[in-house]
């Protein structure tokens, strides 16, 4: 009986813990924090607007962090932006062409209120 109780308690603890899939705000670059604040204000004024369907995600690549803005309502390609704010042109620059194959460790930075997890999980 003690083993069953112990197993139940351990299982409960493991399944109750939420996984933190978001990057802490203090780790974000200033340019991104500013952009998110702007989007949130726009969404507050117009709750079903374009930004409400968007999400910022962070990837690791080439010993650095890169951010991408994904929006379900957009048909345009997203270009990764480095932590320092430089756009990575992985489509035309030979040195950056491996980005899509080698990037890893996707973490959400921010999600609009209309975004569901299944929309952007890769």
N, C-alpha and C positions, 0 to 999 in steps of 0.2 A: 504494500500500500504506500509506503514511503517513497518507493521508486516511482510509482505512478504519479504521486503528488509532485515530486521533484521534476519529473519529466514535463508535467503540465505547466509548472511555474516557469521553467526554462523556455519552453515553447511559447508561452504567453509573452515573456519578455522579448524574445527574438522577433515575434510577429508584430508586437506593438510599437516597436521602434520605427519611426518614420525615417526614410532615407532622405538625406539632404542633397537634392540634385541641383541646387542653385548655388551659383558663385556668390560669396559674401560681397556686399556693396563696397566694403573697404578695399577689396582687391581689384576693383574696376578702375579703368582710366577715367580721368575727368571728362574727356570728350564724350564717353559713352554714358556716364551718369547724367550729363547735361541733355543728351539726346533722349534718354529714357524719361527724364522729367518733362521734357517738351511733349513727348508722346502721351504721357499720362494726363497732362493738362488738356491736350487736344481731345483725348478720350472722355475726360470729364465733361467737356462741353458738347461732345457728340459721341455718345456711347457705342454706336454701331459703325463708327468710321473705320477707314482703312487700318490705322494702327491697332485697333482693338483685335485684329486678326493676326497680328505679328508676334514674333518672338526673337529675342537676341540669344544666341548660343555662343559658347566659347569652346575652342578646340586647342589642343596642344600640337605644335609642329615645329620642327627645326629648333628645338630648345626655346620656344617662345609661345605666347598666347596669341590667338587670332579670334576675332569676333565676326560673326555673320548675322545678318538680319534676314529672317525668313518670314514671308507673308503669303498665306494661302491665296490671297486675292491678286497676287502679282505673277505675271508670266516672265518677268525679267530675271536674269541671273543675278545672284548675289556675289559680291566680291568680298573676300575676307579682308579685314582691317586689323593691322597689328596693334599691339598694346599702345604703341607710341602714336597711332593714328594714320599710319601709312597703308595705302591700299595695295593689296597683293594681286597682281594681274597674272593669275595662274593659267589663263587661256592663251596668252601670247608670249609671256616671258619664259624662256627655257629654264632658267634657274628656279622658277616657282612652279613648274608644271607638275611636280610630284605631290603637291599639296593635297589634292583630293584623294590620292591613294594612301598617303602616309599620315594624314591628320588622325588624331585619336582623342579619346577622353572627353567626349561631348558632355557639356554641362550647361544647363540653362542659366542665363543671366537674368532674363525677364520674360514674362509671357503676358500678352494682352488678355483681357478678361474673356474673350470669345475663343481662346485657344484651348483645345483639348489635347491631352498628352499624345494620343494616337496620331495626331496631325503631323508632328515633327520628329517623333522618335525614330532614329535610324539605327 
